[in-house]
Amino acid sequence: MKLVLGLAIGMAFGAVLQLGGASSYKKIMGSLLLKDLTIIKIIMMAIAVGTVGIYALDLADMAK
């Protein structure tokens, strides 16, 4: 069950990256040149959501 949940979350995150344009050559080069911050914003949002999720799991005593 955990494996299927991890797969589903990974697919959802991949879809968000694809829809956000993170696979676009122009967006990647723009991020590296600090001209287009879209990918950097996506990464920061993923870190924030992960941090909140782990904190919530820790409060519910579900994190080990």
C-alpha positions in Angstrom: 0.0 0.0 0.0 2.8 2.4 0.9 4.5 1.6 -2.4 1.3 2.5 -4.4 0.9 5.7 -2.4 4.5 6.7 -3.1 4.0 6.0 -6.8 0.8 8.1 -6.9 2.5 11.0 -5.1 5.5 10.8 -7.4 3.3 10.7 -10.5 1.3 13.8 -9.2 4.6 15.7 -8.6 5.9 14.8 -12.0 2.6 16.0 -13.6 3.0 19.3 -11.7 6.5 19.7 -12.9 5.4 18.9 -16.5 2.5 21.3 -16.4 4.7 24.0 -14.8 7.0 23.8 -17.7 10.0 22.4 -15.8 11.0 20.2 -18.7 11.3 23.1 -21.1 14.8 23.9 -22.3 14.1 27.6 -22.2 12.8 27.5 -18.7 15.8 25.5 -17.5 18.3 27.9 -19.1 16.3 30.8 -17.8 16.5 29.4 -14.3 20.2 28.8 -14.6 20.8 32.4 -15.8 18.4 33.7 -13.1 16.1 35.3 -15.7 13.1 32.9 -15.3 12.4 31.9 -11.7 9.5 29.4 -12.5 11.5 26.2 -11.8 13.0 27.7 -8.7 9.5 28.6 -7.4 8.3 25.1 -8.1 11.2 23.6 -6.2 10.7 26.0 -3.2 7.0 25.1 -3.2 7.8 21.4 -3.1 10.2 21.9 -0.2 7.6 23.9 1.7 4.8 21.4 1.1 7.1 18.5 2.1 8.1 20.3 5.3 4.5 21.0 6.3 3.6 17.4 5.5 6.4 15.9 7.6 5.6 18.3 10.5 1.9 17.2 10.3 2.9 13.5 10.2 5.2 14.1 13.2 2.3 15.8 15.2 0.1 12.8 14.4 2.8 10.4 15.5 2.9 8.8 12.1 6.5 9.7 11.3 9.3 7.6 12.5 
